[in-house]
């Protein structure tokens, strides 16, 4: 059953919790996908250097740059200022990432 009001409510709530989160899709009560502005502390670092899977329990599925989108980022891909990251993970892990500066 699709409940658009519930889905929109979850999106609004998630956006209120974090200023960096642009969009939020709940996959299940425990897992979500978000679009997040790359935290400034991640800028000029590669995915390998960030090691987000180990440090935060999340996976970066895509990196959106000004006019392109990389839907299969590699370990050596760099995060730049203004990048938008498409992230998947457990809601509690995503919440931590949404508050990184």
N, CA, C and O atoms as a Tinker XYZ file with bonds, in Angstrom:
   404  protein
     1  N      0.842000   -1.179000    0.000000    73     2
     2  CA     0.000000    0.000000    0.000000    64     1     3
     3  C      0.890000    1.247000    0.000000    63     2     4     5
     4  O      1.826000    1.346000    0.793000    81     3
     5  N      0.600000    2.171000   -0.871000    73     3     6
     6  CA     1.354000    3.413000   -0.983000    64     5     7
     7  C      0.662000    4.491000   -0.152000    63     6     8     9
     8  O     -0.537000    4.731000   -0.292000    81     7
     9  N      1.437000    5.128000    0.708000    73     7    10
    10  CA     0.908000    6.201000    1.548000    64     9    11
    11  C      1.732000    7.458000    1.288000    63    10    12    13
    12  O      2.714000    7.702000    1.989000    81    11
    13  N      1.350000    8.265000    0.289000    73    11    14
    14  CA     2.163000    9.429000   -0.068000    64    13    15
    15  C      2.337000   10.419000    1.077000    63    14    16    17
    16  O      3.386000   11.053000    1.189000    81    15
    17  N      1.329000   10.558000    1.923000    73    15    18
    18  CA     1.447000   11.486000    3.053000    64    17    19
    19  C      2.521000   11.020000    4.027000    63    18    20    21
    20  O      3.282000   11.833000    4.553000    81    19
    21  N      2.584000    9.710000    4.269000    73    19    22
    22  CA     3.602000    9.167000    5.173000    64    21    23
    23  C      4.990000    9.349000    4.576000    63    22    24    25
    24  O      5.924000    9.748000    5.271000    81    23
    25  N      5.122000    9.055000    3.284000    73    23    26
    26  CA     6.413000    9.210000    2.613000    64    25    27
    27  C      6.873000   10.663000    2.660000    63    26    28    29
    28  O      8.032000   10.941000    2.970000    81    27
    29  N      5.975000   11.582000    2.355000    73    27    30
    30  CA     6.331000   12.997000    2.374000    64    29    31
    31  C      6.660000   13.441000    3.792000    63    30    32    33
    32  O      7.583000   14.231000    3.989000    81    31
    33  N      5.934000   12.957000    4.766000    73    31    34
    34  CA     6.220000   13.290000    6.159000    64    33    35
    35  C      7.610000   12.845000    6.573000    63    34    36    37
    36  O      8.320000   13.570000    7.269000    81    35
    37  N      7.998000   11.650000    6.145000    73    35    38
    38  CA     9.342000   11.154000    6.457000    64    37    39
    39  C     10.397000   12.023000    5.791000    63    38    40    41
    40  O     11.427000   12.314000    6.399000    81    39
    41  N     10.162000   12.439000    4.560000    73    39    42
    42  CA    11.118000   13.304000    3.849000    64    41    43
    43  C     11.265000   14.651000    4.546000    63    42    44    45
    44  O     12.378000   15.134000    4.752000    81    43
    45  N     10.148000   15.244000    4.903000    73    43    46
    46  CA    10.194000   16.540000    5.578000    64    45    47
    47  C     10.914000   16.419000    6.909000    63    46    48    49
    48  O     11.746000   17.262000    7.243000    81    47
    49  N     10.604000   15.379000    7.673000    73    47    50
    50  CA    11.258000   15.178000    8.965000    64    49    51
    51  C     12.759000   15.015000    8.794000    63    50    52    53
    52  O     13.536000   15.602000    9.547000    81    51
    53  N     13.172000   14.232000    7.821000    73    51    54
    54  CA    14.602000   14.015000    7.587000    64    53    55
    55  C     15.280000   15.317000    7.183000    63    54    56    57
    56  O     16.396000   15.590000    7.626000    81    55
    57  N     14.633000   16.121000    6.355000    73    55    58
    58  CA    15.213000   17.393000    5.934000    64    57    59
    59  C     15.336000   18.375000    7.095000    63    58    60    61
    60  O     16.262000   19.186000    7.119000    81    59
    61  N     14.432000   18.316000    8.040000    73    59    62
    62  CA    14.497000   19.195000    9.199000    64    61    63
    63  C     15.635000   18.801000   10.127000    63    62    64    65
    64  O     16.203000   19.655000   10.807000    81    63
    65  N     15.970000   17.529000   10.161000    73    63    66
    66  CA    17.016000   17.036000   11.043000    64    65    67
    67  C     18.394000   17.431000   10.534000    63    66    68    69
    68  O     19.291000   17.680000   11.340000    81    67
    69  N     18.586000   17.494000    9.237000    73    67    70
    70  CA    19.891000   17.788000    8.662000    64    69    71
    71  C     19.790000   18.796000    7.539000    63    70    72    73
    72  O     18.968000   18.650000    6.634000    81    71
    73  N     20.625000   19.818000    7.595000    73    71    74
    74  CA    20.634000   20.832000    6.541000    64    73    75
    75  C     21.299000   20.332000    5.278000    63    74    76    77
    76  O     21.102000   20.925000    4.217000    81    75
    77  N     22.090000   19.251000    5.345000    73    75    78
    78  CA    22.826000   18.743000    4.189000    64    77    79
    79  C     22.009000   17.793000    3.318000    63    78    80    81
    80  O     22.362000   17.570000    2.160000    81    79
    81  N     20.936000   17.234000    3.846000    73    79    82
    82  CA    20.157000   16.247000    3.106000    64    81    83
    83  C     19.206000   16.943000    2.137000    63    82    84    85
    84  O     18.394000   17.780000    2.531000    81    83
    85  N     19.325000   16.574000    0.849000    73    83    86
    86  CA    18.488000   17.167000   -0.192000    64    85    87
    87  C     17.245000   16.337000   -0.475000    63    86    88    89
    88  O     16.177000   16.887000   -0.743000    81    87
    89  N     17.379000   15.020000   -0.417000    73    87    90
    90  CA    16.247000   14.138000   -0.683000    64    89    91
    91  C     16.420000   12.854000    0.112000    63    90    92    93
    92  O     17.529000   12.498000    0.511000    81    91
    93  N     15.311000   12.169000    0.335000    73    91    94
    94  CA    15.278000   11.009000    1.216000    64    93    95
    95  C     14.255000   10.016000    0.693000    63    94    96    97
    96  O     13.098000   10.371000    0.468000    81    95
    97  N     14.676000    8.774000    0.499000    73    95    98
    98  CA    13.765000    7.717000    0.073000    64    97    99
    99  C     13.874000    6.573000    1.075000    63    98   100   101
   100  O     14.941000    5.980000    1.235000    81    99
   101  N     12.787000    6.271000    1.737000    73    99   102
   102  CA    12.774000    5.165000    2.696000    64   101   103
   103  C     12.571000    3.862000    1.938000    63   102   104   105
   104  O     11.562000    3.680000    1.257000    81   103
   105  N     13.539000    2.957000    2.061000    73   103   106
   106  CA    13.424000    1.647000    1.422000    64   105   107
   107  C     12.653000    0.671000    2.296000    63   106   108   109
   108  O     11.901000   -0.170000    1.804000    81   107
   109  N     12.854000    0.798000    3.595000    73   107   110
   110  CA    12.172000   -0.027000    4.591000    64   109   111
   111  C     12.231000    0.766000    5.893000    63   110   112   113
   112  O     12.830000    1.841000    5.927000    81   111
   113  N     11.628000    0.263000    6.955000    73   111   114
   114  CA    11.717000    1.004000    8.217000    64   113   115
   115  C     13.157000    1.182000    8.724000    63   114   116   117
   116  O     13.418000    2.053000    9.553000    81   115
   117  N     14.086000    0.363000    8.228000    73   115   118
   118  CA    15.472000    0.444000    8.720000    64   117   119
   119  C     16.478000    1.017000    7.722000    63   118   120   121
   120  O     17.564000    1.429000    8.128000    81   119
   121  N     16.150000    1.054000    6.433000    73   119   122
   122  CA    17.121000    1.449000    5.412000    64   121   123
   123  C     16.563000    2.517000    4.484000    63   122   124   125
   124  O     15.371000    2.539000    4.177000    81   123
   125  N     17.467000    3.416000    4.038000    73   123   126
   126  CA    17.056000    4.518000    3.166000    64   125   127
   127  C     18.159000    4.859000    2.178000    63   126   128   129
   128  O     19.304000    4.425000    2.304000    81   127
   129  N     17.768000    5.653000    1.190000    73   127   130
   130  CA    18.700000    6.271000    0.257000    64   129   131
   131  C     18.528000    7.773000    0.434000    63   130   132   133
   132  O     17.406000    8.270000    0.525000    81   131
   133  N     19.651000    8.498000    0.482000    73   131   134
   134  CA    19.569000    9.954000    0.581000    64   133   135
   135  C     20.453000   10.600000   -0.479000    63   134   136   137
   136  O     21.402000    9.997000   -0.981000    81   135
   137  N     20.116000   11.835000   -0.802000    73   135   138
   138  CA    21.002000   12.708000   -1.555000    64   137   139
   139  C     21.498000   13.736000   -0.553000    63   138   140   141
   140  O     20.709000   14.384000    0.135000    81   139
   141  N     22.808000   13.876000   -0.481000    73   139   142
   142  CA    23.400000   14.770000    0.500000    64   141   143
   143  C     24.478000   15.619000   -0.154000    63   142   144   145
   144  O     25.228000   15.136000   -1.003000    81   143
   145  N     24.552000   16.873000    0.239000    73   143   146
   146  CA    25.651000   17.721000   -0.204000    64   145   147
   147  C     26.913000   17.201000    0.476000    63   146   148   149
   148  O     26.918000   16.955000    1.682000    81   147
   149  N     27.972000   17.035000   -0.293000    73   147   150
   150  CA    29.217000   16.509000    0.257000    64   149   151
   151  C     29.681000   17.371000    1.430000    63   150   152   153
   152  O     29.843000   18.582000    1.280000    81   151
   153  N     29.896000   16.760000    2.594000    73   151   154
   154  CA    30.404000   17.526000    3.736000    64   153   155
   155  C     31.753000   18.168000    3.395000    63   154   156   157
   156  O     32.568000   17.574000    2.689000    81   155
   157  N     31.975000   19.367000    3.895000    73   155   158
   158  CA    33.229000   20.068000    3.587000    64   157   159
   159  C     34.451000   19.286000    4.058000    63   158   160   161
   160  O     35.523000   19.397000    3.463000    81   159
   161  N     34.301000   18.505000    5.111000    73   159   162
   162  CA    35.440000   17.710000    5.603000    64   161   163
   163  C     35.790000   16.564000    4.658000    63   162   164   165
   164  O     36.850000   15.955000    4.806000    81   163
   165  N     34.925000   16.254000    3.692000    73   163   166
   166  CA    35.182000   15.193000    2.722000    64   165   167
   167  C     35.768000   15.718000    1.411000    63   166   168   169
   168  O     36.246000   14.936000    0.589000    81   167
   169  N     35.735000   17.036000    1.210000    73   167   170
   170  CA    36.186000   17.642000   -0.041000    64   169   171
   171  C     37.685000   17.408000   -0.233000    63   170   172   173
   172  O     38.468000   17.488000    0.713000    81   171
   173  N     38.066000   17.117000   -1.478000    73   171   174
   174  CA    39.450000   16.843000   -1.899000    64   173   175
   175  C     39.971000   15.512000   -1.351000    63   174   176   177
   176  O     41.180000   15.321000   -1.222000    81   175
   177  N     39.065000   14.607000   -1.033000    73   175   178
   178  CA    39.452000   13.269000   -0.601000    64   177   179
   179  C     38.816000   12.247000   -1.539000    63   178   180   181
   180  O     37.734000   12.469000   -2.082000    81   179
   181  N     39.501000   11.140000   -1.715000    73   179   182
   182  CA    38.951000   10.054000   -2.531000    64   181   183
   183  C     38.032000    9.202000   -1.671000    63   182   184   185
   184  O     38.066000    9.274000   -0.443000    81   183
   185  N     37.209000    8.394000   -2.335000    73   183   186
   186  CA    36.343000    7.473000   -1.595000    64   185   187
   187  C     37.190000    6.504000   -0.776000    63   186   188   189
   188  O     36.809000    6.116000    0.329000    81   187
   189  N     38.327000    6.122000   -1.319000    73   187   190
   190  CA    39.226000    5.221000   -0.591000    64   189   191
   191  C     39.723000    5.880000    0.697000    63   190   192   193
   192  O     39.747000    5.247000    1.753000    81   191
   193  N     40.114000    7.141000    0.608000    73   191   194
   194  CA    40.587000    7.859000    1.795000    64   193   195
   195  C     39.474000    8.015000    2.827000    63   194   196   197
   196  O     39.708000    7.891000    4.029000    81   195
   197  N     38.270000    8.286000    2.350000    73   195   198
   198  CA    37.147000    8.492000    3.264000    64   197   199
   199  C     36.741000    7.211000    3.972000    63   198   200   201
   200  O     36.355000    7.238000    5.141000    81   199
   201  N     36.828000    6.079000    3.262000    73   199   202
   202  CA    36.522000    4.773000    3.851000    64   201   203
   203  C     35.153000    4.772000    4.553000    63   202   204   205
   204  O     35.016000    4.289000    5.677000    81   203
   205  N     34.144000    5.326000    3.861000    73   203   206
   206  CA    32.828000    5.517000    4.483000    64   205   207
   207  C     32.132000    4.217000    4.860000    63   206   208   209
   208  O     31.352000    4.189000    5.811000    81   207
   209  N     32.398000    3.164000    4.143000    73   207   210
   210  CA    31.750000    1.883000    4.466000    64   209   211
   211  C     32.174000    1.407000    5.854000    63   210   212   213
   212  O     31.351000    0.908000    6.621000    81   211
   213  N     33.449000    1.561000    6.171000    73   211   214
   214  CA    33.954000    1.127000    7.478000    64   213   215
   215  C     33.629000    2.152000    8.562000    63   214   216   217
   216  O     33.170000    1.789000    9.645000    81   215
   217  N     33.870000    3.446000    8.268000    73   215   218
   218  CA    33.691000    4.489000    9.280000    64   217   219
   219  C     32.234000    4.775000    9.618000    63   218   220   221
   220  O     31.899000    5.040000   10.772000    81   219
   221  N     31.360000    4.721000    8.595000    73   219   222
   222  CA    29.974000    5.147000    8.792000    64   221   223
   223  C     28.929000    4.083000    8.478000    63   222   224   225
   224  O     27.753000    4.282000    8.780000    81   223
   225  N     29.322000    2.960000    7.882000    73   223   226
   226  CA    28.376000    1.899000    7.547000    64   225   227
   227  C     27.485000    2.225000    6.371000    63   226   228   229
   228  O     26.404000    1.652000    6.235000    81   227
   229  N     27.925000    3.148000    5.507000    73   227   230
   230  CA    27.125000    3.551000    4.344000    64   229   231
   231  C     27.873000    3.235000    3.062000    63   230   232   233
   232  O     29.071000    2.954000    3.082000    81   231
   233  N     27.159000    3.284000    1.950000    73   231   234
   234  CA    27.765000    3.142000    0.629000    64   233   235
   235  C     27.376000    4.340000   -0.218000    63   234   236   237
   236  O     26.224000    4.773000   -0.206000    81   235
   237  N     28.349000    4.877000   -0.961000    73   235   238
   238  CA    28.077000    5.956000   -1.897000    64   237   239
   239  C     27.779000    5.317000   -3.242000    63   238   240   241
   240  O     28.653000    4.710000   -3.862000    81   239
   241  N     26.537000    5.459000   -3.688000    73   239   242
   242  CA    26.073000    4.830000   -4.930000    64   241   243
   243  C     26.367000    5.677000   -6.154000    63   242   244   245
   244  O     26.560000    5.145000   -7.247000    81   243
   245  N     26.404000    7.001000   -5.979000    73   243   246
   246  CA    26.616000    7.895000   -7.109000    64   245   247
   247  C     27.160000    9.224000   -6.603000    63   246   248   249
   248  O     26.937000    9.619000   -5.459000    81   247
   249  N     27.884000    9.901000   -7.499000    73   247   250
   250  CA    28.383000   11.247000   -7.229000    64   249   251
   251  C     27.887000   12.143000   -8.355000    63   250   252   253
   252  O     28.201000   11.929000   -9.525000    81   251
   253  N     27.102000   13.155000   -7.976000    73   251   254
   254  CA    26.614000   14.127000   -8.954000    64   253   255
   255  C     27.518000   15.345000   -8.911000    63   254   256   257
   256  O     27.676000   15.979000   -7.868000    81   255
   257  N     28.107000   15.663000  -10.047000    73   255   258
   258  CA    28.908000   16.875000  -10.178000    64   257   259
   259  C     28.077000   17.865000  -10.971000    63   258   260   261
   260  O     26.940000   17.556000  -11.325000    81   259
   261  N     28.598000   19.025000  -11.256000    73   259   262
   262  CA    27.833000   20.104000  -11.901000    64   261   263
   263  C     26.945000   19.619000  -13.042000    63   262   264   265
   264  O     25.738000   19.858000  -13.020000    81   263
   265  N     27.517000   18.942000  -14.041000    73   263   266
   266  CA    26.728000   18.536000  -15.204000    64   265   267
   267  C     26.795000   17.043000  -15.475000    63   266   268   269
   268  O     26.310000   16.581000  -16.507000    81   267
   269  N     27.382000   16.290000  -14.572000    73   267   270
   270  CA    27.523000   14.847000  -14.791000    64   269   271
   271  C     27.106000   14.081000  -13.548000    63   270   272   273
   272  O     27.002000   14.628000  -12.450000    81   271
   273  N     26.871000   12.796000  -13.763000    73   271   274
   274  CA    26.613000   11.898000  -12.635000    64   273   275
   275  C     27.404000   10.617000  -12.854000    63   274   276   277
   276  O     27.352000   10.008000  -13.923000    81   275
   277  N     28.127000   10.227000  -11.832000    73   275   278
   278  CA    28.907000    8.992000  -11.847000    64   277   279
   279  C     28.120000    7.963000  -11.032000    63   278   280   281
   280  O     28.099000    8.027000   -9.803000    81   279
   281  N     27.477000    7.022000  -11.713000    73   279   282
   282  CA    26.600000    6.070000  -11.029000    64   281   283
   283  C     27.341000    4.833000  -10.525000    63   282   284   285
   284  O     26.738000    3.933000   -9.940000    81   283
   285  N     28.625000    4.799000  -10.752000    73   283   286
   286  CA    29.421000    3.688000  -10.245000    64   285   287
   287  C     30.801000    4.197000   -9.834000    63   286   288   289
   288  O     31.810000    3.862000  -10.454000    81   287
   289  N     30.831000    5.024000   -8.763000    73   287   290
   290  CA    32.108000    5.624000   -8.385000    64   289   291
   291  C     33.126000    4.567000   -7.943000    63   290   292   293
   292  O     32.785000    3.555000   -7.330000    81   291
   293  N     34.365000    4.840000   -8.276000    73   291   294
   294  CA    35.473000    3.956000   -7.925000    64   293   295
   295  C     36.206000    4.512000   -6.706000    63   294   296   297
   296  O     36.006000    5.669000   -6.338000    81   295
   297  N     37.030000    3.715000   -6.097000    73   295   298
   298  CA    37.738000    4.097000   -4.873000    64   297   299
   299  C     38.591000    5.350000   -5.054000    63   298   300   301
   300  O     38.754000    6.123000   -4.110000    81   299
   301  N     39.135000    5.562000   -6.249000    73   299   302
   302  CA    40.005000    6.708000   -6.490000    64   301   303
   303  C     39.255000    7.984000   -6.877000    63   302   304   305
   304  O     39.877000    9.035000   -7.026000    81   303
   305  N     37.932000    7.913000   -7.043000    73   303   306
   306  CA    37.162000    9.108000   -7.381000    64   305   307
   307  C     37.198000   10.097000   -6.216000    63   306   308   309
   308  O     37.055000    9.731000   -5.049000    81   307
   309  N     37.395000   11.369000   -6.584000    73   307   310
   310  CA    37.537000   12.432000   -5.582000    64   309   311
   311  C     36.203000   13.142000   -5.342000    63   310   312   313
   312  O     35.393000   13.308000   -6.254000    81   311
   313  N     36.004000   13.546000   -4.111000    73   311   314
   314  CA    34.858000   14.375000   -3.743000    64   313   315
   315  C     35.306000   15.827000   -3.867000    63   314   316   317
   316  O     36.357000   16.210000   -3.353000    81   315
   317  N     34.499000   16.628000   -4.554000    73   315   318
   318  CA    34.815000   18.044000   -4.733000    64   317   319
   319  C     33.704000   18.887000   -4.119000    63   318   320   321
   320  O     32.592000   18.409000   -3.895000    81   319
   321  N     34.024000   20.135000   -3.856000    73   319   322
   322  CA    33.050000   21.053000   -3.277000    64   321   323
   323  C     31.827000   21.146000   -4.184000    63   322   324   325
   324  O     31.963000   21.296000   -5.398000    81   323
   325  N     30.653000   21.060000   -3.609000    73   323   326
   326  CA    29.410000   21.150000   -4.350000    64   325   327
   327  C     28.892000   19.831000   -4.881000    63   326   328   329
   328  O     27.790000   19.779000   -5.427000    81   327
   329  N     29.663000   18.758000   -4.734000    73   327   330
   330  CA    29.186000   17.446000   -5.175000    64   329   331
   331  C     27.982000   17.024000   -4.344000    63   330   332   333
   332  O     27.874000   17.340000   -3.159000    81   331
   333  N     27.083000   16.303000   -5.001000    73   331   334
   334  CA    25.936000   15.707000   -4.319000    64   333   335
   335  C     26.156000   14.203000   -4.335000    63   334   336   337
   336  O     26.403000   13.618000   -5.390000    81   335
   337  N     26.067000   13.583000   -3.177000    73   335   338
   338  CA    26.310000   12.150000   -3.034000    64   337   339
   339  C     24.987000   11.421000   -2.843000    63   338   340   341
   340  O     24.132000   11.854000   -2.070000    81   339
   341  N     24.831000   10.316000   -3.552000    73   339   342
   342  CA    23.676000    9.445000   -3.362000    64   341   343
   343  C     24.160000    8.304000   -2.482000    63   342   344   345
   344  O     25.023000    7.518000   -2.875000    81   343
   345  N     23.593000    8.226000   -1.289000    73   343   346
   346  CA    24.082000    7.333000   -0.243000    64   345   347
   347  C     22.988000    6.360000    0.166000    63   346   348   349
   348  O     21.819000    6.735000    0.259000    81   347
   349  N     23.367000    5.113000    0.410000    73   347   350
   350  CA    22.442000    4.098000    0.911000    64   349   351
   351  C     22.997000    3.533000    2.209000    63   350   352   353
   352  O     24.207000    3.377000    2.370000    81   351
   353  N     22.090000    3.230000    3.134000    73   351   354
   354  CA    22.527000    2.632000    4.384000    64   353   355
   355  C     21.402000    2.538000    5.393000    63   354   356   357
   356  O     20.250000    2.865000    5.107000    81   355
   357  N     21.764000    2.085000    6.574000    73   355   358
   358  CA    20.813000    2.007000    7.686000    64   357   359
   359  C     20.473000    3.427000    8.134000    63   358   360   361
   360  O     21.332000    4.309000    8.123000    81   359
   361  N     19.240000    3.640000    8.520000    73   359   362
   362  CA    18.786000    4.981000    8.895000    64   361   363
   363  C     19.640000    5.606000    9.989000    63   362   364   365
   364  O     19.919000    6.804000    9.936000    81   363
   365  N     20.060000    4.829000   10.973000    73   363   366
   366  CA    20.878000    5.399000   12.057000    64   365   367
   367  C     22.244000    5.840000   11.541000    63   366   368   369
   368  O     22.783000    6.843000   12.009000    81   367
   369  N     22.811000    5.110000   10.587000    73   367   370
   370  CA    24.094000    5.494000   10.002000    64   369   371
   371  C     23.931000    6.724000    9.116000    63   370   372   373
   372  O     24.769000    7.625000    9.133000    81   371
   373  N     22.860000    6.754000    8.351000    73   371   374
   374  CA    22.582000    7.910000    7.492000    64   373   375
   375  C     22.380000    9.164000    8.330000    63   374   376   377
   376  O     22.836000   10.239000    7.942000    81   375
   377  N     21.715000    9.051000    9.453000    73   375   378
   378  CA    21.493000   10.203000   10.323000    64   377   379
   379  C     22.823000   10.804000   10.787000    63   378   380   381
   380  O     22.965000   12.025000   10.851000    81   379
   381  N     23.789000    9.951000   11.108000    73   379   382
   382  CA    25.117000   10.445000   11.518000    64   381   383
   383  C     25.794000   11.182000   10.370000    63   382   384   385
   384  O     26.383000   12.244000   10.570000    81   383
   385  N     25.710000   10.625000    9.181000    73   383   386
   386  CA    26.351000   11.230000    8.013000    64   385   387
   387  C     25.696000   12.568000    7.684000    63   386   388   389
   388  O     26.381000   13.503000    7.268000    81   387
   389  N     24.406000   12.671000    7.860000    73   387   390
   390  CA    23.690000   13.908000    7.563000    64   389   391
   391  C     24.104000   15.068000    8.426000    63   390   392   393
   392  O     23.808000   16.215000    8.093000    81   391
   393  N     24.775000   14.807000    9.518000    73   391   394
   394  CA    25.191000   15.877000   10.435000    64   393   395
   395  C     26.680000   16.178000   10.379000    63   394   396   397
   396  O     27.174000   16.968000   11.183000    81   395
   397  N     27.403000   15.571000    9.455000    73   395   398
   398  CA    28.833000   15.841000    9.302000    64   397   399
   399  C     28.990000   17.192000    8.622000    63   398   400   401
   400  O     28.284000   17.500000    7.662000    81   399
   401  N     29.903000   17.982000    9.117000    73   399   402
   402  CA    30.185000   19.294000    8.507000    64   401   403
   403  C     31.279000   19.173000    7.492000    63   402   404
   404  O     31.658000   20.166000    6.871000    81   403
